[in-house]
Amino acid sequence: MKKGLQSLSKSAGDKGDIIILVILILLLIFLFTSTMLILFNFWTKSTSKIIFGKEAKNFSKIGIENAIWEIDKDDQEYDCFLDNWRKNFEGEEIDLNDDGKNDSKWIYIKGRKGNIIGRYAVLVEDECGKININANGNLNLTFNEGHTCFEINIFEKILGKALYSDIVNFRYGEDKKPGKAGLDDNENNFLFILDGIDNNGDKFIDEPNEGIDEDAEFFHLYPKGDDRPYFSPFEIKMVKGLGEKNYNKIKNFITTFSYDRDLNKYEKNRIDLNTADFDTLYEFFKNKGYSEIQSIQISLNIIDFRDKDSIPSVKKIDNKYLTGIEEVPFLNEIDAVKEWKKKVLQNGVIILEEIGGQFIEIFNPYMKEKDISGWKIEGVLTLYSKNWNQVFKNSQEILDDVLNGETQIEQERIDKITEIIERFSSITIKPNSKIPPLSFYTIGDLIRIMIMIIPTNVGPQIIPLFLPIHEPDNCQQYERILAINPGSFGFISDFLEKIPFFANHGLDFTIKLYDNNENLVEFCEYFADTPVTSVQKNDPRMKGINDWFSGPLSPGKLNIVFQPWIGEEFNIANWLISWPSHFYVKNNQFSTIGELSFIHKMEHWKTLNFWKGEDRKIVDYFTCYKKVDENVYGRININTADKEVLECLPLIDEKIAEKIIKARPFFEISEILGTYNENGIKGELNKEITKFGFDLKDNDLDLFIDIEKEKEMIFSKIVNLITTKSNVFKITSIGQKVQDKNNNGKIENDEVIGEKKIIVWYDRNKKKIIYKREL
């Protein structure tokens, strides 16, 4: 029995092994099959994901292409959020810039059967509406004139001065100085210390080291020394201490790609105020509708405002001379015609006697003393003699004889008077003559003329006599003035024409002022005054015959017709103390085109005016950058900048930024001033942006309150730094492959089977993508 059991067990064991083997084989087949199924399923899903991802990427590319098409097709006169490159993609369905606000809409793509197979969304951002971290922000962390884009701060309000400083210093390498520390890397020190511009925005002009270790030495395209530009806006995260939190605050407001081509709205180069010649300026103003005379005068004034020679530029028109306005004194008042007293003696002798003395007044309207030693005045006839005592003695003796009844005066006695007088001459200002600030230099008269008409058998004998006088009182200089113009003699001119001594001296109604080097300073036409008045100016800069007015004599004092408020750049309240501010000649380069508002336009008490809009049409056509054919990096497009960016511009606070945004779009940069005296949003902007001219404060610390300069103060600080045109655009496009499973025409989250996000920076000027990221 035992053997039987053992035999049975052995037989069963062989079969069990077979069964186990079979089971193992089946298990292996099962495992292989399962693995293959899993691998196949994974491969299928991976392949599908790759395929769907590629389709999603293609949809994203379609978004990029459509955005570029809209950008290229857009009118480039100005760029704003109303343009199709922005408007056609806007919506509230998806947030593409991760700021927590939906900004774009889905655009659906359908298959051949009309079913939805994909979609894309696009956001186009204007890089010129952002802070350029390579071109904005300066070492001084401040601004002064708004000359260059380095005076735009880098979110000081959001990040604070320390981080602002760190962002600037990072691009300057380990030495924290542009280029090589201590070196004039771009060899402009000799220019910067003479150009009258605060190039580094540190509130000091032409200091000895200006141009060395300053922001202008940094150029991100051609770095020097250990400079390290930001190659993309994402690299700002490398700034120590910035952190993710601060980065998220500013990430949508920064760029490294923005630039402006410094073109006007017609895509033409702007005129450089610092280099343009007379013909260029004249043709421009003439084409802009200014009269010929005004176009000439404004052009001369621009040239003389910027040059350093204090010699007025001169242009001859017919028989007239137009002179530019330099920081020189002006002819101000002329008393040419005096009252004549007529007396008839019993013996029939007529005596005509000049009452009082003539005078000419020169005015210094500037806040500094002016030396006029050796200057000359032409158009005035003066008498010169080596022996005036004899002239006066002979004249008095003849007068006494006639008064005593003598009517026979020998010609020899008359000739002794006129022969002693050797020549006529112009007036030369005596040596060491200086006019204090806001003061006058008056030249009075030392002779009075008397004409005697004695009846004789052969006709009247006319005798000129010269007697001493000293009028008016308190003049700085006295001359023996015979005549200032033909009308000086009034009603007796007919008699004078019969006297060889007086006749044919070519006097006209003009007067010329020359400096001590015989440069023409001023050429004036004027009319003959009345015996009881003088001719005098309201605005000393005016020179035409219609710019003189009759008024009571006021030698050494402000003219009675002096009325600065008539130009509406002052008011009755502040003109008395503020009028000297109207006289400003820089004698150096324009630092901002806002300085055009100092240019006198040859209307009484009027300069070129922008805040009211009178001359705003010219702003977009000028620049004062040194190279007008090069790009300007870092300018801000006021049509597309967010409030946070606008507040980085000099003097732009939150209130002004909000008004700017509400008043958009602006077609030209000058329109940021809003509209004067309007009730709408642009009127509100005008009041806000000119507020420093109405707050009863000396905001620019020039000792004058609420003057024209302060009304345009904000505009002047930012006009160099802004634009309304753009060139580089950031395009964010997300594409999705979808399956509308329930065919309801809507895509739920579980119906998205592929997604791809692409960001490119497109340069419209170059017609190319300059940077790309795929996410």
WOUR-V257433 format. One record per run of one state. SS is the DSSP state (h for helix, s for strand, l for the rest). FROM is the first residue (numbers start at 1). TO is the last residue. If there is no record, write none. Layout:
ss=(SS;SS)
from=(FROM;FROM)
to=(TO;TO)
This chain:
ss=(l;h;l;h;l;s;l;s;l;s;l;s;h;l;s;l;h;l;h;l;h;l;h;l;h;l;h;s;l;s;l;s;l;s;l;s;l;h;l;h;l;s;l;s;l;s;l;s;l;s;l;s;l;s;l;s;l;h;l;h;s;l;s;l;s;l;s;l;s;l;s;l;h;l;s;l;s;l;s;l;h;s;l;h;l;h;l;h;l;s;l;s;l;h;s;l;s;l;s;l;h;l;h;l;h;l;h;l;h;l;h;l;h;s;l;s;l;h;s;l;s;l)
from=(1;2;74;84;88;90;95;104;105;107;111;116;127;130;131;133;149;152;156;171;189;193;215;218;233;239;243;254;256;259;261;263;264;269;270;271;273;278;288;292;307;314;318;320;324;330;336;339;345;350;356;359;365;370;372;376;386;388;404;411;421;429;434;436;439;455;461;472;477;480;481;484;486;497;510;515;520;526;534;538;545;548;552;564;568;575;583;593;599;600;604;606;608;616;622;624;632;634;636;638;643;647;654;664;669;674;681;690;691;694;708;712;713;722;724;728;739;749;752;764;768;775)
to=(1;73;83;87;89;94;103;104;106;110;115;126;129;130;132;148;151;155;170;188;192;214;217;232;238;242;253;255;258;260;262;263;268;269;270;272;277;287;291;306;313;317;319;323;329;335;338;344;349;355;358;364;369;371;375;385;387;403;410;420;428;433;435;438;454;460;471;476;479;480;483;485;496;509;514;519;525;533;537;544;547;551;563;567;574;582;592;598;599;603;605;607;615;621;623;631;633;635;637;642;646;653;663;668;673;680;689;690;693;707;711;712;721;723;727;738;748;751;763;767;774;775)
